[in-house]
Amino acid sequence: MHGGGLVRAVGIEWFGGDVRELSLPDPRPPRPGETLIAVRAAAVAPWDDLVRLGSWDVGLRPPAALGVSASGTVAAVGADDGWSVGDEVMTHPVPMLEQGCWSELLLTRADLLARKPTAVSWGEAAAFPVPALTADQALQAAIGDSPPGKLLVHGAGGVTGQLIAASAVAVGAEVVATAGPRSAERLRELGIGAVLDYHDDDWSTEVREWAGGDGVPAAINAAPGGEGDALSAVADGGRLATITGVPPSPERGVTIADVYVEADAHRLERMGERLGNGEVGISVGETYGLAEAAEALRVAVGGAGGDAVVLNV
């Protein structure tokens, strides 16, 4: 495994270059605090294109495999750090040590691993880390340590939006969600009774009425370009968390948090427990082979609805 051979991977030879198959050197042996993962599945999502373009620095230096979340088995450990060869794990291993996740082998920090829930598929476990971490961080930013009350999730039809909504329901929040008609039934299955079509020009007025007329005390925006509309539905002095990277200007005493995903194994472990016991879920749609990563990325960037896109490695 560490004999100076080559490992099969898919990535870029330079930032902005096309996604292509690569033959990369085997990862070096893990040092203390590191593990080597035999990748079973890796996620493909729009943010991978940001890495390809060099817009999101995750520590990669081309030529390099892309991919920022994966599931697999521990193949080697650098020291007794709590993991053993054969353990089933999932990870958002940023910052990267050598390569991304679209590779047969992944060297990563041991403290960025979380246990893969037993009943969850490799594909689900691979797709879960980034949206799950984002959802949990956004929920914390929106409601903090306050008792969960009424919460708006704007743009709840996508993978991350669904996890935000389901996580909010799991902690006891009363959720109103906006989504397209295609996603409405799935959101109701998650326990969300109030689902509004964001194509309706009056949806923010409906949210304010649902909340008693003054607006919701807290909201999370997961809809690109929807930051202003979400803000309009928040009551004076409320809180808005947005995961789209374009926070609106503060007004009416509303606290605004701009949430970026951060690797956090403890948070991922907790979310994984919710995934394992069915409190939250993730739907995998299209699956591709490693050699089909370029097509998988095209599909993911084009919009895969509420389903995750996955590579089987």
N, C-alpha and C positions, 0 to 999 in steps of 0.2 A: 504493500500500500504506500510505503514511503521510500520506494527504491529508485527514485529518479525517473519514474515513468510519466505518462501523460494521462490527464483526466478529461473526460468529455464534458463540454460546457457550451453554453450559448450566451453571447454577449456582444460587445463592441470592441473594435480595435482603436477607436478614438471617440471622444465625445462628439455627438451629432452623427456618428456613422450608423450604417445599417446594422440591424441585428443579424448575426450569422453564427454558424457553428464554429467553435474554437477548440483547439487542442492545447490545454494549459498544463504546466508542470503540476505534478502531485503536490498537495499542500505539505508544508513542513510538518514534522511531528509536533503535537500540541505541547506547549509549555505549561507550567503550573498556572491554574486559573483559566485554561483553555480546554476545549474539547473538539474532536473531529466528528462530524456527523455524516453518515451515509444518507444522502437525501432520498426520500421516497416521493415527495411531491413538493411543488413550489407554486406560489401564487403569481398571477399576472394581473396587473391593474394599471390604471392611467398614471399613477405616480411613478411607475417604472419608466415611462417615457420621459419624465422629468429627470430621472437619473441618467438615461441615455443621452439627453441633451446637455447634461452638466448643470442643470438648473437646481438640482437637489444634491448636495454634497453628502454622500453617505460613507466617504472614505475610500472609494474605489479609484484605482489608477489604471486606465486601460493599457494594454488589452486586458479585459476583465469580463467575467460573467456578470450579468445583471441579476435582479431579483432580490427583494428585501424581506421575504418571509417564506418559511419552509417548514416541513415536518420530516422526520426521519428517525434513525436509530443512532445511538452513540457508538462510534466505531473505535475511538481511542480517547483516553483522558491524559491530561498532563500531570495530574496529581490527584490525591484523594480529596475531591471537592464536592462530594455528595452524589456524583453521577457514576454509573457503571456501564461498561460495554453491554450493548443490547437494550438499554433504556430507550423507551419511545418518547420523543420530545417534539415540541414545536417552538419556533423562535422568530423574533424580529431582531436580527443580529447586527444592529447599527449602533456604533460605527463598525464597519467591516474590518476584518483583520487582513484578508488577502483577496477573496473573491466573493461574488454575490451568490444567490441561492439557485440560480439556473445552472447547476453543476452537479455532477455525481457525488462530489465530496465538498463539504463546507467546514472550514475552520472558523470557530467562533469563541467568544468569551463564554465561560461556563455559567457566569451569573446572568446571562441573557436567555437561558433555556427555561422552559416550563414543561411540565408533564403533559403529554398528549392524553386526553380523556380516552378511556378504554373503548367506549362504544362509538367513538367518532372516527370517520374514515380519514385516511391520509390526506385526501384532497381537502376535506373540511378543515382539518387541523392546519394545513398549509395556508389556506385562505383566511383563517381566523385572526392571526395576531394583529395586523395593522388596523383593520376596522374595529376590532375589539378594544385595543388600547386607545384608539381615537374616541370611541364611544364612551369608555369609562372616564377618560380625562374630560371630555366635553360635559358629561353629566355632573362631574364634580365641580367644574367651573360654573355650571348653571345653577346648581342648588346648594353647593357647598355642604356644610354640616347641618343645614336647616332641615326640618321635617319635610319630606317630599309632599308637594301639593299639586296644583295644576301646572302642567308643563306643555308647551307647544314644541313639537318636533317638525320643523319645516323642511320638506324634501326627504321624507321618511321612506321612500320607495326603493332607494338604492341599498347596496350591501351595508354600508356604514349606517345609513339612516335607520334601517330596520333594527340593527343592533342597538342603536341609541334608544329607540322606542321600546324595544323589548327589555333592555336594562332598566329603563325608567319604570316600567310596569313591575319589574322584579323587586325594585326597592320601595314600591308602594305609591308611586306618583300616579296622578290622574292625567292621562295623556290625551291631547288632541293632536292629530297628525295631518299633514298635507302630503299628497302624493298624486300621481297620475292614476287613472282608472284601472290600469293593469295591475297595480300593486295594492289596491284598496282591500281586496279580499284577503290577501296574505297578511296585511296589517291587522285586520279584524281577527284573524286566527291567532295573532299574538296577544289578543286581549285588549285591543284598542277599539273602543266603541265609537269614538268620534273621529272619522276620517273624512277630510275635505279634499276636493279636487283643486289643486293649485292653479288650474287653468281658469277657474272662476275668479273674475275680477274682484268679487266681494268677499273672498275667503278670510281676509284679515278682520273684516267687520264681523263675520260669523264667529271668529275666534274670540273677539272681545265680548260678544254677546254670550258665548258659551261660558266665559269666565266671569260673567256677572256684570258686564258693561264697561269695566275699567281696563280690561286687558289681562293677560296672564302675568303672574309674578315672575315667571322664568320661561326662557325659550332657548332652543338650540337650532341654529341654521345649518342644514346640510345640503342646501340647494345652491349651486353656483349662480351667483347674481341675485340671490334671494335675501341678502343681508338686510336691505332697507325694508322690504316687506315684513320680514320677521320682526324687526325693531318696531314697526308700526303697531304690531299686535301685543307688545309688552306694556304693562302698566307703568306709570310714572314710578321711578325709583326701583324698578325691577332689574333683572339680570338677563343678558343675552350672551350666549357662547356661540361662536361661529367657527366652522372647521374649513372654510373655503379660502382663507388667506386674505380676505378683503374686508376687514371690519368697517362698519359704517361709523360716521362721526357721532360721538355721544350726544344725547339729547334727553331732556326731561329727567335727568338724574339717573338714567339707566346705566348700569355697570356693564361694560362690554369686554369680553375675554376672547382673544384670538388664539385658538387651540391648534397646536401642531403636535403630531404624534411623537411620543418619546418612548424609546425602548425601556421596559420595566417588567422584569420577570415576575415580581410579586403580584403586580396588577394583572399580568397575563395569566398567572396561575389562578387567581381568584375568578377571572372571567372564564377560564377554562372549566372551573367547577360548575359554573352556571350553564356552560355549554353541555357538559356531561350529564347534568341532571335535567336538562330540557327547559330551563328557564329562558335561555336564549338559543338561537340557532343560526345557521348560515347555510345558504342554498348554493350548491355548486352546479353550474350550468354546463358550459362547454369545457371539455377536457382535451388536452392535446399531448402529443409526445414532445420530448425535449427538442427534437429537430424542427418542430412546428412552432417554436416560440415566436417567431416574427409574425406569423398569422394570428397567434393568440394575442399578441400585443395590439395588433390592428383591431381585433374584435373588442378588446377591453377598452381601448381608447375611444372607439366608436360608440360605446355604450352597451353594456350587457344587461341593462335593467337591474333587477334585484338579485341577480345570480353572479356568483364569483366565477372567474376564469382560472383554470388550474393546468399546470404541466405535470404529467406523470413522468417521473425521472427513472 
